[in-house]
Structure formats: structure tokens, C-alpha cells
């Protein structure tokens, strides 16, 4: 943890950056436009109906 800035840096930015999309389709379209591989998981609970998409370069 950097005491001045309050965060820890790293080489793997995919572990540091979280993107949010309004729909599953928009997330998939973004990943495909960027040439990213992605996986889709079903929603974890009824309270959270969103579907999780993880992308990796």
C-alpha cells in the first residue's frame, strides 16, 4: 500500500480495473471490439440479477 496515494500498484491491470455495462449485450460487444476473450456466468442471486462477464487480454 502506497501511504501517499493510498493504493497498491501492480502489473496486471485487468485485476485492478472493473468496468460496468448497462446490459450483457453491451459488455459482450465491448469485449469483442477490444479483442478480449470473455466468459459469462449466471447471476449469483435473485437480489443481483446482473450477469457477470470477466474479460482477459
Secondary structure as GFF3:
##gff-version 3
##sequence-region A 1 57
A	DSSP	three_ten_helix	13	15	.	.	.	ID=ss1
A	DSSP	alpha_helix	24	33	.	.	.	ID=ss2
A	DSSP	beta_strand	37	41	.	.	.	ID=ss3
A	DSSP	beta_strand	52	56	.	.	.	ID=ss4
###
